[in-house]
Amino acid sequence: MQRPIKILDRYHVYMYTAMMTPFAKYQLHRLDRRHSHHHRFHYYLGFSASMANRSGPLHFNDAMAWCIQTWGWSAEINQTAKIQSWTRTGIALNLHQNLASNIFESPPLYCNPHWSWTNRIGDDLRIYLLGDAELAWFQLAHPVDQKSKK
């Protein structure tokens, strides 16, 4: 918990309130064919990358910590896509017979099927969720202070 600021102007009151609220600030987006990861996930939660705009990175990291606690670690979404592509290629080429590892038998644990994340898209921090069940769990844990975009 942060110390209260003694002299507060309008900006600092807003920032202090945003930092102390337990509610996540995010925008809910439903993925469609315009989005590059629509084949794996149905939703993403967008967080502002700006600290001045409702402390986006703080809420993003809180949400990420909750996802890790709930479903376990997940690699960044672009890394996950590369790992899964390499795994599919290995299975197609029967490389699993030549290697002692069983990496081709099942996806690595860090390719979490429930969620993934990225912070490389411009001014946007994103958490991707598999489907309705994952979204419902997230919304139960993080009361709605969201704007929905479809």
BAFI-3210 file (N, C-alpha, C; in Angstrom, 3 decimals, decimal comma, padded with zeros to 6 digits):
// residues 150
n [1|2|3|4|5|6|7|8|9|10|11|12|13|14|15|16|17|18|19|20|21|22|23|24|25|26|27|28|29|30|31|32|33|34|35|36|37|38|39|40|41|42|43|44|45|46|47|48|49|50|51|52|53|54|55|56|57|58|59|60|61|62|63|64|65|66|67|68|69|70|71|72|73|74|75|76|77|78|79|80|81|82|83|84|85|86|87|88|89|90|91|92|93|94|95|96|97|98|99|100|101|102|103|104|105|106|107|108|109|110|111|112|113|114|115|116|117|118|119|120|121|122|123|124|125|126|127|128|129|130|131|132|133|134|135|136|137|138|139|140|141|142|143|144|145|146|147|148|149|150]
n.u [000,841|000,499|001,823|-000,264|-000,580|000,251|-000,323|-002,549|-003,185|-005,589|-004,783|-003,063|-004,828|-006,545|-004,695|-003,858|-006,273|-006,734|-004,570|-005,148|-007,499|-009,128|-010,014|-009,591|-008,505|-009,509|-010,037|-012,339|-012,035|-013,357|-012,010|-011,627|-011,369|-009,702|-007,728|-004,534|-004,274|-006,668|-007,370|-006,604|-007,433|-010,319|-010,817|-009,338|-007,838|-007,344|-004,922|-003,877|-000,691|000,340|001,374|000,155|-002,405|-004,664|-002,979|-002,108|000,050|000,325|-002,178|-002,199|-000,043|-001,014|-003,265|-001,960|-000,468|-002,587|-003,601|-001,411|-001,379|-003,846|-003,996|-001,395|001,978|002,483|003,919|004,964|002,765|003,636|005,974|004,873|003,326|005,390|006,720|004,679|004,276|006,754|006,649|004,448|005,564|007,682|006,268|004,981|007,159|008,104|010,076|010,079|010,702|013,406|014,487|015,288|013,740|010,406|009,111|007,542|005,339|003,513|002,352|004,679|004,758|004,750|003,314|000,559|-002,801|-004,967|-004,465|-002,562|-000,116|000,964|003,227|004,069|002,734|002,528|001,124|-000,185|-001,051|-001,627|-003,741|-004,526|-007,359|-008,685|-011,505|-015,059|-015,337|-012,844|-012,883|-015,123|-014,212|-012,109|-013,519|-015,079|-013,137|-012,048|-013,768|-016,069|-014,798|-014,760|-014,610|-016,396|-015,491|-016,516]
n.v [-001,173|002,210|005,303|007,996|010,973|014,177|016,867|017,378|017,801|018,065|016,184|014,426|013,432|011,949|010,052|008,829|007,709|005,917|004,183|003,000|001,623|-001,559|-002,573|-003,748|-001,958|-002,162|-002,932|-004,895|-007,061|-008,818|-011,359|-011,581|-012,483|-010,420|-010,201|-011,424|-013,718|-015,089|-017,712|-019,203|-017,922|-016,334|-013,891|-010,733|-008,759|-005,438|-003,218|-000,003|001,289|003,397|005,068|007,352|007,105|005,867|004,029|001,782|-000,251|-001,229|-002,414|-004,267|-005,970|-006,905|-008,326|-010,206|-011,585|-012,739|-014,481|-016,221|-017,362|-018,637|-020,282|-021,034|-020,500|-018,777|-018,531|-015,648|-014,492|-014,501|-016,020|-018,421|-019,102|-019,571|-021,739|-023,678|-023,912|-024,945|-027,358|-028,614|-028,865|-030,599|-032,919|-033,461|-034,065|-036,348|-036,111|-036,733|-039,375|-039,484|-038,104|-038,156|-036,767|-036,037|-033,847|-033,414|-034,936|-033,805|-030,463|-028,020|-027,109|-024,366|-023,340|-022,354|-023,355|-021,802|-019,047|-016,176|-013,585|-010,273|-007,550|-006,017|-004,585|-001,673|000,866|-000,691|-003,084|-006,501|-009,216|-012,391|-014,480|-017,782|-018,581|-018,336|-019,401|-018,859|-016,072|-015,497|-016,378|-014,558|-012,112|-012,462|-012,415|-009,912|-007,253|-005,512|-002,842|-001,822|-001,297|-002,403|-003,633|-004,658]
n.w [000,000|-000,799|000,474|001,594|-000,340|000,668|-000,248|-002,709|-006,096|-008,781|-010,778|-009,339|-007,408|-009,032|-010,074|-007,700|-006,819|-008,933|-008,573|-006,135|-006,408|-006,464|-008,819|-012,095|-014,953|-018,079|-021,571|-023,220|-025,928|-028,674|-030,598|-034,123|-037,625|-038,401|-036,540|-035,578|-033,949|-033,853|-034,317|-032,121|-029,746|-028,265|-027,098|-026,147|-023,608|-023,347|-022,129|-021,180|-022,079|-020,801|-017,879|-016,983|-017,796|-016,125|-014,854|-016,437|-016,881|-014,264|-013,730|-015,798|-015,070|-012,604|-013,507|-015,106|-013,151|-011,766|-013,738|-014,022|-011,484|-011,543|-013,927|-014,475|-015,771|-018,906|-022,090|-024,016|-026,577|-029,310|-029,162|-028,274|-030,531|-032,399|-031,199|-031,225|-033,979|-034,779|-033,398|-034,682|-037,235|-036,685|-035,974|-038,387|-039,992|-038,870|-036,894|-034,242|-033,910|-034,196|-032,099|-028,633|-026,889|-025,814|-026,832|-029,049|-028,641|-026,855|-026,292|-025,031|-021,529|-021,097|-023,182|-022,704|-022,831|-022,012|-021,761|-022,865|-023,458|-024,442|-024,940|-026,981|-028,895|-030,100|-028,279|-026,426|-024,033|-023,784|-022,798|-023,731|-023,928|-023,883|-024,178|-023,453|-020,827|-019,550|-019,751|-018,154|-015,613|-015,250|-015,224|-012,953|-010,974|-011,339|-010,951|-013,044|-014,721|-017,298|-020,867|-023,517|-026,691|-029,815]
ca.u [000,000|001,282|001,534|-001,094|000,105|-000,308|-000,907|-003,011|-003,902|-006,578|-004,096|-002,575|-005,991|-006,954|-003,692|-003,892|-007,489|-006,534|-003,618|-005,673|-008,696|-008,840|-010,607|-008,720|-008,947|-009,196|-011,058|-012,570|-012,145|-013,599|-011,154|-012,196|-010,336|-008,784|-006,688|-003,601|-004,343|-008,071|-007,533|-006,326|-008,113|-011,550|-010,863|-008,158|-008,063|-006,379|-004,558|-003,072|000,730|000,720|001,137|-000,717|-003,763|-005,221|-001,952|-002,255|001,002|000,047|-003,334|-001,773|000,755|-001,917|-004,055|-001,043|-000,184|-003,774|-003,641|-000,362|-001,833|-005,029|-003,764|000,019|002,749|002,299|004,897|004,437|001,941|004,415|006,849|004,006|002,987|006,584|006,947|003,659|004,551|007,908|006,171|003,646|006,497|008,394|005,367|004,765|008,378|008,465|011,311|009,984|011,326|014,856|014,903|014,946|012,765|009,009|008,563|006,560|004,185|002,562|002,924|005,384|003,906|004,656|002,323|-000,670|-003,966|-006,006|-004,188|-001,235|000,022|001,961|003,402|004,830|001,872|002,398|000,843|-001,227|-000,656|-002,753|-003,851|-005,424|-008,068|-009,159|-012,931|-016,040|-015,071|-011,713|-013,336|-016,010|-013,363|-011,391|-014,454|-015,470|-012,022|-011,769|-015,057|-016,095|-014,534|-014,273|-015,351|-016,403|-015,424|-016,774]
ca.v [000,000|003,425|006,358|009,074|012,192|015,207|017,948|016,746|018,566|017,229|015,084|013,459|012,768|010,958|008,984|008,128|006,896|004,826|003,215|002,358|000,844|-002,964|-002,984|-003,661|-001,064|-002,835|-002,971|-006,252|-007,157|-010,159|-011,542|-012,107|-012,764|-009,289|-010,347|-012,485|-014,919|-015,457|-019,164|-019,801|-017,235|-015,640|-012,555|-010,159|-007,646|-004,388|-002,314|001,107|001,191|004,655|005,179|008,496|006,738|004,871|003,080|000,580|-001,329|-001,841|-003,298|-005,370|-006,917|-007,542|-009,308|-011,271|-012,379|-013,546|-015,559|-017,181|-018,069|-019,433|-021,285|-021,329|-019,628|-018,854|-017,767|-014,541|-015,083|-014,748|-017,157|-019,596|-019,434|-020,155|-023,063|-024,594|-024,145|-025,844|-028,659|-029,207|-029,241|-031,789|-034,073|-033,732|-034,635|-037,500|-035,862|-037,275|-040,705|-039,323|-037,418|-038,829|-035,938|-036,202|-032,510|-033,444|-035,704|-032,883|-029,113|-027,664|-026,560|-022,915|-022,992|-022,509|-023,276|-020,925|-017,625|-015,718|-012,143|-009,574|-006,120|-005,510|-003,986|-000,233|001,451|-001,541|-004,305|-007,407|-010,575|-013,154|-015,535|-018,823|-018,564|-017,788|-019,851|-018,084|-014,696|-015,442|-016,452|-013,295|-011,056|-012,678|-012,011|-008,494|-006,609|-004,802|-001,435|-002,091|-000,826|-003,528|-003,346|-005,881]
ca.w [000,000|-000,921|001,440|001,050|-000,732|001,540|-001,038|-003,939|-007,095|-009,464|-011,452|-008,364|-006,807|-010,018|-010,107|-006,417|-006,834|-009,885|-008,022|-004,945|-006,693|-006,719|-010,075|-013,267|-016,015|-019,336|-022,607|-023,708|-027,380|-029,212|-031,773|-035,362|-038,628|-038,537|-035,523|-035,959|-033,107|-033,711|-034,404|-030,806|-028,650|-028,640|-026,498|-025,510|-022,704|-023,667|-021,051|-021,657|-021,732|-020,169|-016,440|-016,746|-018,188|-015,205|-014,403|-017,254|-016,596|-012,957|-013,880|-016,671|-014,290|-011,639|-014,250|-015,501|-011,953|-011,488|-014,743|-013,670|-010,289|-011,879|-014,972|-014,651|-016,656|-020,346|-022,866|-024,803|-027,633|-030,532|-028,870|-028,247|-031,924|-033,028|-030,595|-031,721|-035,395|-034,824|-032,929|-035,770|-038,299|-036,219|-036,064|-039,814|-040,573|-038,050|-036,166|-032,888|-033,880|-034,173|-030,888|-027,381|-026,187|-026,209|-027,035|-030,123|-028,216|-026,236|-026,305|-023,797|-020,481|-021,186|-024,205|-021,934|-023,710|-021,483|-021,878|-023,254|-023,277|-025,237|-024,667|-028,125|-029,902|-029,957|-026,970|-025,885|-023,336|-024,014|-022,271|-024,578|-023,216|-024,791|-024,504|-022,520|-019,453|-019,038|-019,607|-016,985|-014,414|-015,120|-014,853|-011,557|-010,115|-011,582|-011,212|-014,315|-014,963|-018,646|-022,015|-024,454|-028,122|-030,571]
c.u [000,888|000,896|000,631|-000,233|-000,545|-000,979|-001,266|-003,657|-004,838|-005,930|-003,678|-003,707|-006,466|-005,990|-003,732|-005,112|-007,321|-005,597|-004,213|-006,908|-008,337|-009,344|-009,628|-009,336|-008,534|-010,344|-011,135|-012,771|-012,415|-012,775|-011,959|-011,058|-009,361|-007,591|-005,824|-003,723|-005,776|-008,302|-007,289|-007,144|-009,352|-011,608|-009,457|-008,590|-006,967|-006,181|-003,708|-001,620|001,210|000,424|000,182|-002,172|-004,252|-004,246|-002,029|-001,267|000,778|-001,111|-003,001|-000,995|-000,052|-002,733|-003,188|-000,709|-001,373|-003,868|-002,600|-000,790|-002,988|-004,707|-002,306|000,655|002,363|003,374|004,188|003,809|002,716|005,391|006,055|003,663|004,175|006,864|005,943|003,847|005,708|007,506|005,359|004,541|007,250|007,544|005,170|005,973|008,871|009,797|011,282|010,587|012,839|015,378|014,471|013,861|011,352|008,338|007,482|005,292|003,109|003,188|003,625|004,453|003,748|003,817|000,946|-001,891|-005,006|-005,749|-002,782|-001,228|001,001|002,062|004,168|004,001|001,661|002,219|-000,206|-000,614|-001,850|-002,603|-004,905|-006,051|-008,714|-010,625|-013,784|-015,762|-013,934|-012,104|-014,226|-015,212|-012,640|-012,328|-014,973|-014,381|-011,725|-013,084|-014,974|-015,873|-013,935|-015,146|-015,273|-016,344|-015,634|-016,300]
c.v [001,239|004,442|007,397|010,295|013,328|016,332|017,368|017,768|017,594|016,010|014,020|012,756|011,660|009,776|008,169|007,217|005,708|003,759|002,428|001,499|-000,607|-003,431|-002,791|-002,714|-001,703|-002,683|-004,392|-006,212|-008,611|-010,281|-012,066|-012,258|-011,611|-009,413|-011,574|-013,763|-015,392|-016,971|-019,860|-019,219|-016,513|-014,200|-012,049|-008,971|-006,632|-003,458|-001,212|000,913|002,424|004,635|006,332|008,169|005,566|003,757|001,743|-000,531|-001,994|-002,822|-004,498|-006,413|-007,598|-008,638|-010,490|-012,182|-013,266|-014,719|-016,632|-018,000|-019,021|-020,571|-021,679|-020,403|-019,835|-018,010|-016,625|-015,106|-015,361|-015,904|-018,454|-020,047|-020,083|-021,561|-024,063|-024,896|-025,125|-027,257|-029,353|-029,666|-030,516|-033,036|-034,449|-034,401|-035,872|-037,322|-036,479|-038,676|-040,610|-038,687|-038,192|-038,059|-036,213|-034,856|-032,502|-034,196|-034,819|-031,495|-028,815|-026,978|-025,054|-022,436|-023,227|-022,383|-022,248|-019,448|-017,380|-014,194|-011,580|-008,130|-005,458|-004,759|-002,511|000,231|000,625|-002,778|-005,244|-008,725|-011,271|-014,279|-016,489|-018,666|-017,987|-018,177|-019,043|-016,627|-014,551|-015,497|-015,134|-012,193|-011,221|-012,183|-010,521|-007,811|-005,630|-003,309|-001,430|-001,390|-001,937|-003,022|-004,647|-005,764]
c.w [000,000|000,155|000,810|000,711|000,041|000,767|-002,391|-004,865|-007,817|-010,121|-010,447|-007,620|-007,737|-010,041|-008,824|-006,360|-007,765|-009,320|-006,864|-005,223|-006,973|-008,078|-011,226|-014,288|-017,333|-020,314|-023,127|-025,218|-027,765|-030,495|-032,957|-036,369|-038,855|-037,599|-035,820|-035,133|-032,888|-033,743|-033,061|-029,682|-029,160|-028,122|-026,192|-024,670|-022,980|-022,483|-021,648|-021,222|-020,988|-018,675|-016,136|-017,050|-017,341|-014,847|-015,128|-016,949|-015,237|-013,052|-014,755|-015,874|-013,195|-012,324|-014,687|-014,321|-011,603|-012,465|-014,427|-012,466|-010,626|-012,844|-015,154|-015,670|-018,112|-021,013|-023,587|-026,075|-028,926|-030,343|-028,857|-029,659|-032,631|-032,499|-031,145|-033,201|-035,556|-034,416|-034,015|-036,916|-037,924|-036,302|-037,526|-040,460|-039,818|-037,320|-034,768|-032,792|-033,761|-032,889|-029,650|-026,627|-026,679|-026,432|-028,103|-029,732|-027,589|-026,235|-024,990|-022,804|-020,577|-022,359|-023,592|-022,848|-023,264|-021,727|-022,406|-023,140|-024,296|-024,768|-025,798|-029,139|-029,593|-028,525|-026,231|-025,230|-023,426|-023,273|-023,118|-023,757|-024,220|-025,159|-023,399|-021,069|-018,821|-018,819|-018,371|-015,683|-014,186|-014,638|-013,424|-010,603|-010,221|-011,943|-012,362|-014,151|-016,361|-019,674|-023,041|-025,881|-028,858|-031,981]
res [m|q|r|p|i|k|i|l|d|r|y|h|v|y|m|y|t|a|m|m|t|p|f|a|k|y|q|l|h|r|l|d|r|r|h|s|h|h|h|r|f|h|y|y|l|g|f|s|a|s|m|a|n|r|s|g|p|l|h|f|n|d|a|m|a|w|c|i|q|t|w|g|w|s|a|e|i|n|q|t|a|k|i|q|s|w|t|r|t|g|i|a|l|n|l|h|q|n|l|a|s|n|i|f|e|s|p|p|l|y|c|n|p|h|w|s|w|t|n|r|i|g|d|d|l|r|i|y|l|l|g|d|a|e|l|a|w|f|q|l|a|h|p|v|d|q|k|s|k|k]
***
